[in-house]
Amino acid sequence: MGKIGFVFAGQGAQYTGMGESLSKCSGAAAELFRKIDSVRPETSKQCFKADTEQLMKTDVTQPCVYAVDLACAYALKERGIMADAVAGYSLGELAALTFAGSLTPEEGVRLVSARGAAMQRASELQETGMMAVLKLDDDKVNELASKYSSVYPVNFNCKGQVSVAGVKDQLADFGQAVKENGGLVRILEVAGGFHSPFMQSAAAELKDIFEKASVKEAEIPVYANCTGEKYQGSYTDTMLRQIVSPILWQKSIENMIADGVDTFIEVGPGSRLTKMITRISKDITMLNVENEETLELAVKTAGGKK
């Protein structure tokens, strides 16, 4: 086996009950939830009990998914499986930075809570949303989006899958254009137009908060959404830039593979990243951990402690 990469889930992966079984079977996961709750009370209760409507609110989604991402990663570490490199999808990047030692869990949840609240406020300034475009290449999506003043390709996930953000009336017209050009569209269950110019007010609001945070150099490589490369230079600047920049997910994964990662473990709710990564490469082992059952399978497959 070569290197192991952990990839941390992002917004849209949330569901009622996420993380609950891990909190019962893993002491490390339970301790992580206690730390998060000490800073943001009842985060674990929201993860385990909140309904879909509540979990859809960005200021709730982000800290909750952050907590579950880390609970999964620490449960793996507790069982002897450690990452050689990490990446996180959107808010998952803060969880990846925390796991890599750049942030403490307590500092991380403060930042992700502020991030979620600021992005929620930015989302309320305009009627925006997001749409996944399937079956068209990146160049075609860029070409179609360029015909609209407020539609932006923002998530370059894998071959034949790009997400766009836009004002809702233009998104409807854009979606029709996609269909006319042989593509498919899927409305994403998110509360705003993320990773786009619609988030400029959020980035401005967060600048002072992020600059005051204690951020250390990562102990293992962290691949940044906005570059697809390892974090370097100012971590704070990169975290702020990520809020308004497209996610170069395919590039990140391809660079991790080029650097020797051949086993990826998605940590956090759901398996969306698993589906993306298996489309990026067929020459890797792909696992996900979101509950006790998937934890045991990952430990068995990757050679952790029973």
N, C-alpha and C positions, 0 to 999 in steps of 0.2 A: 504494500500500500504506500502511495505517495503522501502528499500533504492533505490535511483535513481543513476544509473551510466551513465556517458557520455563516449562514445568511439569515438575517433577522427580518421578520415579517413587518409589513407596513399597514397603513390605514386601509380599511376595506376588508381586512381579514377577520375582524372581530365577530364574536358570537357569544350568546349567553352561555355561561358555564365555563368559559375558557380559563384554563389554568387550575381549576379546582381539584382535579384528580392528582395533579402533580404536587399540589400543596399538601396532599395527604400521604403521598408515597415518598417524597423527597424532603429531607430535612433542610437541604440547601435552598430548595424552592420556597419552603415555608418561611425560612429566615429572610429571604429576599422580599417576600410579601410583607413581613413585619417591618422591615426597613422602609419600604415604600409607604406603608400605612402611617409610619411615624411622621412623615413629611406631608403626605396627602391622605388624610384619614378616609377610610372606607373605600380605598381603591380596590382592595381585594374583594370587598362585598360587591362592588360594581362589576368586576370581572365575572364573579360567580353567579350573580343574581339579576343584574340589570337587564331590562328587555331591549329588544332591537332598536326601538325608537330612541331610548336614552343613549345606547352605545353608538348611535349614528352621529351624535353631537361631537364635533371635532374636539372640543375642550374636555370631553370624557374619553373619546376614542384613544387619543394619543397617549395619555398616561397609562391607560389600562393595557393597551397593546404593548407599550414599553415594558410594563411590569411582567406580562406573560412571556414576552420574548426572553427577558433575562432569567425568569424562573426556569424556562426550558434549558437555557444555556448552562446555568449553574447546576441544574440536575445532571446534565451530561458530564460536567467537570467533576462533580461529586462521584460519578461512576467511572472516572478515569479516562474520559474522552475530552481532549483539549484541542482547541483550534490552532492551526498554524497561521491562519489569516481569516479576516472577517469582512463582511460587507452587510449593509442594512438598507432596506428599501424604504426611502422617504424617512418617516419618523424612526424606522428601524435602524437608521444610521446612528442615532443617539444611543440606542441600546448596544450597537456594535462598538462604539467608542467607549462605553462604560465597561463592557466585557473586556476590552483591550487595555483597560487601566487608565484611560484619559480622564474619566470622570468617576466619582463615587456613585453608587446607586442613588444616594440621597440628592447629590448635586444634579445628577441626570434627570431625576423626576421633577425637580424644580424647573429645570430648563424646558423639559418636554411639556410640562403643564403650562408654562408661560407661552411656549410655542403654540400649543393647541388653542389656548384662549385668544392669542393674537390672530391666528389664522381663522378662527371662528368669526372674530370681528371683521376681518378683511372679507370673508365670504358674504357677510351681511350687507356689504356696500353695494353689491350688484347681484343680479340674478345670474349666477354662473353655475356651471356643472362640468362634468367630464364624461368622455365617451371613448370606449376602446374601438379601434379600427383593426379589423382582421382581414387577412388575405391580400393586402396591398403592401408593396415595398415602401421603405422609408421615403424615398424620393417622391413617389406618387402622393403620399400623404402630405409631405411638405408642399408639393405643388398645389394640391387642392386647398390646403389651409391658407395658402398665400393669397387666395382670392377673397378672403374675409378679413375684415379689420380687427376682429376680436376672437379669432380662433387660433390656438397655438399648439403645435405638437410638443408634448412635454415628457412623455415616458416612452423611451425606446427600449422595449422589454426583450424582444427576441424577434427572429425573422417572422414577418407577417403579423406583427402585433405592436401597434403604437397607440398610446393614449393621447387624446387631445383635451385641452381645456378651452372653454369659451363661454360667451354670453349665451343664454339658453335659446334665444330666437335664432341666432346665427348657427348654433350647433344643430338645430333641426334641419336647416337648409344644407349645412355641410354633410350631415348624415345621409341626406337624399343624394347628394353628389357622389358620396362614397359608393352607395348602392348602384348608381348608374355606371360607375367605373368598375364594377365587379367585386366590390368589397362588402364586408358585413360590418355592422355596428352593434355595440352593446353599451347601454347606459350604465355608468358606474355608480355604485351606491356610496357616494361621498357628498360632502356638504358644500363644496366650492370648487373653484378652478385652481387647483394647487400646482406648484412649480411653474408658475407663469407670472407675467406682469401684474396679474390680479392680486398677488401677494406682496407687492412692494410696500404697502402700509404695514404689513406684519413684520417684514424684515427691518423696517425703520424703527418700529416700536421695540423690537427685540435687541437692537444693536447694543444699547447700554447694558441690558441684562446679561447678554452673552459675554460682553467684554469684561464684566466684573466677575465672571465665573472662574473657578480654579480648574484649569484644563492642562493636563500633563501630556507629554509625548507618549504615544501608544507603545505598549510593550510588544505587540505583534502588529503586522501590517493591517491597516484599515483602508479599504478601497472606497473612494469618494464617489457619490452619485454624480456630481456635477462635472467630473473630469474622467471618470473611469479608471483613474490611476490611484496609487497609494497616496494617503494623506502626506503632505509636506508643506513647509511654510507655516503660515498662521492657521491653526486649527479653527480659531474663532471666525476668521474671515470665510473659511470654507463652509462652516456650518451655516453662516448667514447667507452666503451665496446660494447654497443648496435650496433655500426656501423659494427662490424666484427663478431657479434654473431647471432645465430639463434633466430627467434622470437617465443617465447613460448606462442602463443596467446590462445590456448585452455586452458592451465594451468592458465593463467591470468584470463580468464573469469570464470573458475571453482572456483578460489579463491575468486573472487568478489562475486559470488553467495553464496559461503560458508560464506562470511562475511556479508550477509544479503541483497545484491542487488537483487531485483526481477524485476526491470524495467530498461531496457537499452535504451538509445537514441543515435543513431549514428549521429554525427554532422560532416558535411562536404559533399563534392560532392559524389553522388552515394549512393549505398546501399550494397556494398560488405560485409561490416562487419555485417550488418543485416542478410544476408544469412548465414554467418559462424556461428553467435551466435545462430540462431534458430536451427542449426544442433547440437550445443553443449548442449542445454537444451530446452525442450518443456514447462518448468514450469515457464517461465518468460514472461513479456510483452516486446515487441520489437518495437521500433519506430525509424524513422530517420527524420532528419531535414536538408534540402538542399536548400529550396526555401520557398516562402511565403505560398504556399498551404500546404506543409508538416509541416511548423511551426504551422499553425492554427490547424492542426489535432493533433499535439503533445500537444499543449496547452489544447485543448479540452479533450484529453484522460488523461493527467497527472494532470489536475486541475490547470492550470495556469490562469493568468489574461487575460480577453478578450480585 
